[in-house]
Amino acid sequence: MSKSLPYSMKDVHYDNAKFRQRSFFKVITQNMLTSNRKRECVKCTTGKFLTLLMICGLAYLMLTRMSSIHPSTDSTAKNAGDQQGEKLIADGSGRLGRLWRKPPRLPPLLTPDEITSRNRTIHKSGNLNVELDWNARQQRVKEAFIHAWLGYKNYAMGYDELMPLSHRGVDGLGGLGATIIDALDTAMIMGADEVINEAGSWIEKILPERIDGKGQVNLFETTIRIMGGLLSAYHLSGGEQGSNASQNGTKPVVYLENARKLADHLLIAFTSSPSAIPFSDVVLHDRSAHPAPDGLSSTSEVSTLQLEFNYLSSLTGDPKYSLESMKVLEHLKTLPKVEGLVPIYISPHSGEFSGENIRLGSRGDSYYEYLIKVWLQNQGSNLTYLHNMYEESIKGVKHLLVRKSVPNGLVFVGELPYGPQGSFSPKMDHLVCFLPGTLALGATKGITKEKAMRENLLSFEDLENLKLAEDLAMTCVEMYSVTSTGLAPEIAYFNMEGESDSGPGGGNKDSKYAKDIIIKPADHHNLLRPETVESLFFLFRITEDPKYREWGWEIFEAFEKYTKVDSGGYSSLDDVTTVPPQRRDKMETFFLGETLKYLYLLFGDTNVLALDEYVFNSEAHPFPIHGGSRKHRGFQQDKSILS
Ligand code: DMJ
């Protein structure tokens, strides 16, 4: 580790005296002219000799400088130095002053690599340049968002998703224009006014008839993306204050009315189930509910509805949404678990878990996320059981699922596909990368670590969870670094003690973890998922460590390089291990709803959507936390970059 320098890099660039080398001649003459000893010195022989020497030296200097004061027309490097010198000379008083002054010595020109690595040091120094730099990076994310939106608008407006290569739209989520609604609050946070107007007017004109007329939709996806997006848009556009942030555009109440209308259609999934566990699908036009083909619901899906239905109840004053959705969590509380961990399937018919497969990846992930987030949303009310369930589950994760890879000790979360008695699988979905952010949030409840420590609010367990969060975030980032594209695969395996060979890697042989991380051919794809940048955002806000921003920037650059489609939009990839990567022709809605939003917030003002005032749903839609002792400042855009 390099020691931090006693001066800022800004000083270096301005040739600060602390950095400049001083010549032997200068040291002697300066000493003679400035110290008290000079008077005594001239009295003695040595002193007289030195004075004479100095006069001769100065005369020599005057003569030699006369021939070299003309401006140079040499290379850029030399010009840069000369310009500095010229400036100083011009500041001097007249020709004699010019003769006395020597152009300052500049540090040698840096190679591009050195510039990059020095910039990294600059970011850590917390000065004004740093903020300018992050503002510029935040602006780049906004530009990426506009590029994604334009692709969608030009080729797929009204469809759920854009196929950016074939310039078409596709309805992968039931046909409610999911990209429009998932993207809307990101546009509001970024101040992307055109997008707000276009999305708002589509929602006002088209969405109501779609809600009444469309067919089968998934309860969970529709709740987190569509209802969540509408509710957040209602809040961010000033609905709760009775104002309208977008002035002449769509009125906030339109978003709330549509959210309510949609929830009224979705409620049937809860009310028609024989247990507290809702069915997985709803047919919108006849308001009927249906189980998935195998009859089972995913555990994460049934437990990731409550933030949205609770917030709708609080906005409308109608408790039925909250009551129905909270029955699920109350019921889950009563079921037997494995050290707080739960199987990934549950039956809406019996209300019991099905199978023994335990994981924090697909179908398991947001169960753990919502335990703590629903508790945070409702602090002050009697939901302590959720906090207890969360704490117990994280103990279970640490005991049963967290391991270290060989040879370099990356901390990862594996799976128990056959329950606690079966063998451990060192498989980690990219989806698990939500966990570092949730762990950090659960530890400090959204305030900074520094503040929580100062106020003595962290238990030993909180500190341990925070440490695990930091270790896991690094692992998630290494899942990106280990590939040739710098983008993570959908799933990674970790090399464990006793395994003979590390197996196929990600293609980046320079990665320190090339032997620790194994990527199987079936898992080479990347869907533009948000989980890692989501965790970087939470960890940056909570620990204030700038490395999380740096890591986020590297990931953003890789998205820009390999997933951006010139004609508009961004594309999922088939293979992150080869360059150039094969593209998949699909832009997921969460790229606009989550990935770009978290990156934008990661690089921006840390007071925007403060984590102790807002809770982000599983699709990154922020809802205000009301009640308790907290002072709510409401939503303020990050004004520093709005253009
Ligand atoms: C999002 O739709 C949500 O974050 C969900 O909870 C699971 N993952 C996808 C994005 O990867």
Residues whose N, C-alpha, C, O or C-beta is under 5 A from the ligand:
A	BS01	DMJ	S366 R529 P530 F590 S618 E619
